[in-house]
Amino acid sequence: MKKRKRIKERNITMFAFSVPATVLYILFFIYPVGAGIYYSLTDWNGLTSQYQFVGIKNYIRVLFSSRFQNAILFNFKYTVLLVVSIVGLSLTMALILDSKIKAKDFFRGAYFFPAVVSMLTVGLIFNEVFFQVLPQIGQLLHIEWLSRSMLSSSKTAIYAVLITNVWQGIAIPTVLLMAGLQNVPQELVESASLDGARRWEVFKFITFPFLLPVLTVVMVLVIKDGLTIYDYIVALTGGGPGGATESTALLIYNHGFKEVNFSLGIAEAVVVTVIICSISFIQIAFSNKKSIYQEEEG
């Protein structure tokens, strides 16, 4: 009887501690998501209390909108460039900072500094760099392509945003990969080296498989950042020139708060959310099949 009483008291205590978190989760996540999906099926403009139920009309409009299609194409292109740049550079820097170099702790701290600065602040700083600093350097060196701001051309504006994002966004993936390198068994590395394996072979057959779970997390984070890019674009281009850098997040904001079409913006947000979740699910499922930590069946 005493044992049952203790179990019952423990269950009551655990339930009591879980209630506040559950209430907050429902209040600030479940309810807003549900309300958003409901309003996406209406013609609500976000200002008045008057609206009508229109069904999937907003979703049809989103899928056949050339503006939304251009925004999606921009996001996909930007995400591919961002993944290649950040994953490649962060992996390289993690390997360098994990090696035996002088002042390693100093470089680790200095390298992480950009991560603590807000995205909007970084964007405003680089806005001045692209409009003032680099063109002056290009004029002094008589380099024609550098004499013009990258932000003023529809062909190069995306790369200016990318450079800014990579400068700040590479820090956290590097730290995660450095932590992942600590899980690589050094005895395997030493054994492979003694057997005559080259550095590339050690990395390919030993280091990389152990880094794959961390790389999966990094990839998911970077893909999410690429598909939801907003702050850098607002600070650097505002979606221009000529709408060349209008991302889906900026398009949702413009529809909801500038063009007073809140229901259409919510429908676009739902579609983008489904796309991000689908890509993340496929990526994680594929990575799990390749993970060396996965136990073999049977």
C-alpha positions as CSV (number, residue, x, y, z in Angstrom):
1,M,0.0,0.0,0.0
2,K,2.8,2.4,0.9
3,K,4.5,1.7,-2.4
4,R,1.3,2.3,-4.4
5,K,0.8,5.5,-2.5
6,R,4.4,6.7,-3.3
7,I,3.8,5.9,-6.9
8,K,0.5,7.8,-7.0
9,E,2.1,10.8,-5.3
10,R,5.0,10.8,-7.7
11,N,2.6,10.7,-10.7
12,I,0.6,13.6,-9.3
13,T,3.8,15.6,-8.8
14,M,5.0,14.9,-12.3
15,F,1.6,15.8,-13.7
16,A,1.5,19.1,-11.7
17,F,4.9,20.1,-13.1
18,S,3.9,19.2,-16.6
19,V,0.7,21.3,-16.5
20,P,2.2,24.8,-16.8
21,A,4.5,23.8,-19.7
22,T,1.5,22.1,-21.5
23,V,-0.7,25.1,-21.0
24,L,2.0,27.5,-22.4
25,Y,2.6,25.2,-25.3
26,I,-1.1,25.1,-26.2
27,L,-1.5,28.8,-25.7
28,F,1.5,30.0,-27.6
29,F,1.9,27.3,-30.2
30,I,-1.0,25.0,-30.8
31,Y,-3.7,27.7,-30.7
32,P,-1.8,30.2,-33.0
33,V,-1.1,27.5,-35.5
34,G,-4.7,26.4,-35.5
35,A,-6.0,30.0,-35.7
36,G,-3.6,30.7,-38.5
37,I,-4.8,27.7,-40.6
38,Y,-8.4,28.8,-40.0
39,Y,-7.8,32.4,-41.1
40,S,-5.9,31.1,-44.2
41,L,-9.3,29.7,-45.3
42,T,-10.9,33.2,-45.1
43,D,-10.5,36.6,-46.8
44,W,-9.5,38.4,-43.5
45,N,-7.4,41.4,-44.1
46,G,-5.9,41.4,-40.6
47,L,-7.5,44.7,-39.6
48,T,-11.2,44.4,-39.3
49,S,-13.4,41.8,-37.6
50,Q,-15.3,41.2,-40.9
51,Y,-14.3,38.3,-43.0
52,Q,-15.8,35.4,-45.0
53,F,-14.9,31.8,-45.4
54,V,-13.4,31.1,-48.8
55,G,-12.0,27.6,-48.5
56,I,-8.8,26.8,-50.3
57,K,-9.1,29.8,-52.6
58,N,-6.0,31.4,-51.0
59,Y,-3.9,28.2,-51.4
60,I,-4.9,28.0,-55.1
61,R,-3.9,31.6,-55.5
62,V,-0.6,30.9,-53.8
63,L,0.4,27.9,-55.9
64,F,-0.4,29.7,-59.2
65,S,1.2,33.0,-58.2
66,S,4.2,33.9,-60.2
67,R,5.4,36.2,-57.4
68,F,5.3,33.3,-54.9
69,Q,7.0,31.0,-57.4
70,N,9.8,33.5,-57.9
71,A,10.2,33.8,-54.2
72,I,10.4,30.0,-53.8
73,L,13.0,29.7,-56.6
74,F,15.0,32.4,-54.9
75,N,14.9,30.6,-51.6
76,F,15.9,27.3,-53.2
77,K,18.8,28.8,-55.0
78,Y,19.9,30.7,-51.9
79,T,19.6,27.7,-49.7
80,V,21.8,25.5,-52.0
81,L,24.4,28.2,-52.1
82,L,24.2,28.7,-48.3
83,V,24.4,24.9,-47.6
84,V,27.5,24.5,-49.8
85,S,29.2,27.5,-48.4
86,I,28.5,27.1,-44.7
87,V,28.9,23.3,-44.5
88,G,32.1,23.4,-46.5
89,L,33.7,26.3,-44.7
90,S,32.5,25.3,-41.2
91,L,33.8,21.7,-41.7
92,T,37.2,23.0,-42.9
93,M,37.4,25.5,-40.0
94,A,36.4,22.8,-37.5
95,L,39.2,20.5,-38.7
96,I,41.7,23.4,-38.5
97,L,40.7,24.6,-35.1
98,D,40.6,21.0,-33.8
99,S,44.2,20.5,-34.9
100,K,47.3,21.4,-32.9
101,I,47.8,25.1,-33.7
102,K,49.0,27.9,-31.5
103,A,46.5,30.2,-29.8
104,K,43.7,27.7,-30.6
105,D,41.5,29.0,-27.8
106,F,41.8,32.6,-28.9
107,F,40.8,31.8,-32.5
108,R,37.9,29.7,-31.3
109,G,36.6,32.7,-29.3
110,A,37.2,35.2,-32.0
111,Y,35.6,33.0,-34.6
112,F,32.4,32.7,-32.5
113,F,32.1,36.4,-32.0
114,P,29.8,37.1,-35.1
115,A,27.2,34.7,-33.7
116,V,26.4,36.9,-30.8
117,V,25.6,40.0,-33.0
118,S,22.1,40.4,-34.2
119,M,21.3,39.6,-37.8
120,L,19.9,43.0,-38.5
121,T,23.0,44.7,-37.0
122,V,25.2,42.6,-39.2
123,G,23.1,43.4,-42.2
124,L,23.3,47.2,-41.6
125,I,27.1,47.0,-41.2
126,F,27.6,45.0,-44.4
127,N,25.2,47.4,-46.1
128,E,27.7,50.2,-45.6
129,V,30.5,47.8,-46.6
130,F,28.9,47.0,-49.9
131,F,27.9,50.6,-50.7
132,Q,30.8,52.6,-49.3
133,V,33.9,50.5,-48.5
134,L,34.2,48.0,-51.4
135,P,33.4,50.5,-54.2
136,Q,36.1,52.9,-52.9
137,I,38.6,50.1,-52.8
138,G,37.6,49.1,-56.3
139,Q,38.1,52.6,-57.6
140,L,41.5,52.9,-56.0
141,L,42.6,49.6,-57.5
142,H,40.9,50.4,-60.8
143,I,38.8,47.2,-60.6
144,E,35.6,47.8,-62.5
145,W,33.4,45.1,-61.1
146,L,34.4,46.0,-57.5
147,S,33.7,49.7,-58.1
148,R,29.9,49.1,-58.2
149,S,27.9,47.9,-55.2
150,M,26.9,44.3,-55.4
151,L,23.5,45.3,-53.9
152,S,22.7,47.5,-56.9
153,S,22.5,44.6,-59.4
154,S,19.8,42.0,-59.6
155,K,22.4,39.4,-60.6
156,T,24.9,40.0,-57.7
157,A,22.6,41.1,-54.9
158,I,21.9,37.5,-53.9
159,Y,25.7,36.9,-53.5
160,A,26.0,40.0,-51.3
161,V,23.3,38.7,-49.0
162,L,25.0,35.3,-49.1
163,I,28.4,36.7,-48.1
164,T,26.8,38.5,-45.1
165,N,24.9,35.4,-44.0
166,V,28.0,33.1,-44.3
167,W,30.2,35.5,-42.3
168,Q,27.8,35.3,-39.3
169,G,26.2,31.9,-39.8
170,I,29.4,29.8,-40.0
171,A,30.2,30.2,-36.3
172,I,27.6,27.8,-34.7
173,P,28.0,25.0,-37.3
174,T,31.7,25.2,-36.7
175,V,31.3,24.8,-32.9
176,L,28.9,21.9,-33.5
177,L,31.3,20.1,-35.8
178,M,34.2,20.7,-33.4
179,A,32.1,19.0,-30.7
180,G,31.4,16.2,-33.1
181,L,35.1,15.7,-33.8
182,Q,35.5,14.9,-30.1
183,N,33.4,11.7,-30.6
184,V,35.8,10.3,-33.3
185,P,37.8,7.5,-31.6
186,Q,41.4,8.5,-31.8
187,E,42.5,4.8,-31.6
188,L,40.9,4.2,-35.0
189,V,42.6,7.2,-36.4
190,E,46.0,6.2,-35.1
191,S,45.5,2.6,-36.3
192,A,44.6,3.8,-39.7
193,S,47.7,6.1,-39.8
194,L,50.0,3.3,-38.8
195,D,48.5,1.1,-41.5
196,G,49.5,3.7,-44.1
197,A,46.1,5.4,-44.6
198,R,46.3,8.9,-46.0
199,R,44.6,11.9,-44.3
200,W,41.8,11.9,-46.9
201,E,41.2,8.2,-46.4
202,V,41.1,8.7,-42.6
203,F,38.6,11.5,-43.0
204,K,36.5,9.6,-45.5
205,F,36.3,6.2,-43.8
206,I,36.6,7.2,-40.1
207,T,36.0,10.9,-39.3
208,F,33.1,11.6,-41.7
209,P,30.9,8.6,-40.6
210,F,31.2,9.7,-37.0
211,L,30.4,13.3,-38.0
212,L,27.4,12.4,-39.9
213,P,24.8,12.8,-37.1
214,V,26.2,16.3,-36.3
215,L,26.3,17.1,-40.0
216,T,22.6,16.2,-40.2
217,V,21.8,18.7,-37.5
218,V,23.9,21.4,-39.2
219,M,22.2,20.7,-42.5
220,V,18.7,21.0,-41.1
221,L,19.6,24.3,-39.4
222,V,21.2,25.7,-42.5
223,I,18.4,24.6,-44.8
224,K,15.9,26.2,-42.4
225,D,17.9,29.4,-42.3
226,G,18.0,29.5,-46.1
227,L,14.3,28.8,-46.6
228,T,13.3,31.4,-44.0
229,I,15.9,34.1,-44.8
230,Y,14.5,37.5,-43.8
231,D,16.6,39.8,-41.6
232,Y,19.6,40.1,-44.0
233,I,17.3,40.9,-46.9
234,V,15.5,43.6,-45.0
235,A,18.7,45.2,-43.9
236,L,20.5,44.9,-47.2
237,T,18.1,45.0,-50.2
238,G,14.5,45.2,-49.0
239,G,13.7,42.6,-51.6
240,G,15.2,44.6,-54.5
241,P,16.5,45.5,-56.8
242,G,13.4,44.9,-58.8
243,G,12.2,42.1,-56.5
244,A,15.2,40.0,-57.3
245,T,15.8,39.1,-53.6
246,E,12.3,38.9,-52.4
247,S,12.2,35.8,-50.3
248,T,9.1,33.9,-49.1
249,A,9.4,35.3,-45.6
250,L,9.6,38.8,-46.9
251,L,6.7,38.1,-49.3
252,I,4.6,36.9,-46.4
253,Y,5.4,40.0,-44.5
254,N,4.6,42.3,-47.4
255,H,1.2,40.6,-48.0
256,G,0.3,40.6,-44.4
257,F,1.4,44.0,-43.2
258,K,2.0,46.2,-46.2
259,E,-0.6,45.0,-48.7
260,V,-3.1,44.2,-46.0
261,N,-3.9,40.7,-47.2
262,F,-3.3,38.7,-44.0
263,S,-5.1,35.5,-45.0
264,L,-3.0,35.2,-48.2
265,G,0.2,35.7,-46.2
266,I,-0.9,33.0,-43.7
267,A,-1.6,30.6,-46.6
268,E,1.9,31.3,-48.0
269,A,3.4,30.6,-44.5
270,V,1.5,27.3,-44.3
271,V,2.8,26.2,-47.7
272,V,6.4,27.2,-46.8
273,T,6.1,25.3,-43.5
274,V,5.0,22.2,-45.2
275,I,7.9,22.5,-47.7
276,I,10.5,22.9,-44.9
277,C,9.1,20.0,-42.8
278,S,9.1,17.7,-45.9
279,I,12.7,18.6,-46.8
280,S,13.9,18.2,-43.2
281,F,12.1,14.8,-42.8
282,I,13.6,13.4,-46.0
283,Q,17.0,14.6,-45.1
284,I,16.9,13.2,-41.6
285,A,15.5,9.8,-42.8
286,F,18.3,9.6,-45.4
287,S,21.0,10.5,-42.9
288,N,19.8,7.9,-40.4
289,K,20.2,5.2,-43.0
290,K,23.9,6.3,-43.4
291,S,24.6,6.7,-39.7
292,I,27.1,4.3,-38.2
293,Y,25.2,4.5,-34.9
294,Q,22.2,2.8,-36.3
295,E,21.9,-0.7,-35.1
296,E,21.8,-3.4,-37.7
297,E,18.5,-5.3,-37.8
298,G,18.7,-8.9,-36.8
